[in-house]
Amino acid sequence: MRQFGLIGYPLSHSFSKGFFTEKFLNENIVGAHYDNFPIASIQDFEALWLQHENLEGLNITIPYKKEVIPFLHHNSEVVQQIKACNCIRKFNNELYGYNTDVIGFEKSLLPFLKPHHTKALILGTGGAAAAVEWVLQKLNISYQFVSRQTNLKKSNDEMEATLSYHQLTASIIAQHTLIINTSPLGMHPAITEAPAMAYEALTTQHHLYDLIYNPTETLFMKNGLAKGATVQNGLAMLHIQAEESWTIWNAKM
């Protein structure tokens, strides 16, 4: 039995297990199984592989996309650049790290992009934010990080300032017509939460992308819709990155 799975903590409302279970059934993929592995510490990572000898591949979610890298033997160019991994393949007893978030984010964002979306705000600075940054650089969209605290974030060997939410003025929001929430704010069950920003500054020119998929319409998105902005959640991104994971796990090495 080929075994695949997802690590993260907690995993009470994971998308991946349901997606792959349905995929295996609908596409008549026999001899494959997908499980959730809610490990409380990254120190449990190596033991997981020893306990499951048939484990061939893993998806990685919060909070281990960056923490898992020291355990890998090989990393794709994207993983090396953004220091975040969300897909692992085991081959010849060595672990290969990939990032399918970049593919999922880019392909899901492109249908919503307009010529005026030239400046973006990235809310959050975790592993998903790193994937978003990589894509925005590729698309030549300038961006600014926003986090709970003002700090310096290393990017491409340069130090760049990260704004705090308190510094996120209405003027800054008006100038940045693409806003991506990569933080867990608003995720089920905390559905009454949303990033603290001046939503009154949003216009019909804005596009709000929430990487959260549960609920399907977050408070962040609702606040955007109220101002006539276009919005999307992270479900399409998840579908795309999940299919890319399956491609990686079955590709010739």
Secondary structure, 3 states (H helix, E strand, C coil): CEEEEEECCCCCCCCHHHHHHHHHHHCCCCCEEEEEECCCCHHHHHHHHHHCCCEEEEEECCCCCCCCHHHCCEECHHHHHHCCCCEEEEECCEEEEECCHHHHHHHHHHHHCCCCCCEEEEECCCHHHHHHHHHHHHCCCEEEEEECCCEEEEECCEEEEEEEHHHCCHHHHHHCCEEEECCCCCCCCCCCCCCCCCHHHCCCCCEEEECCCCCCCCHHHHHHHHCCCEEECCHHHHHHHHHHHHHHHHCCC
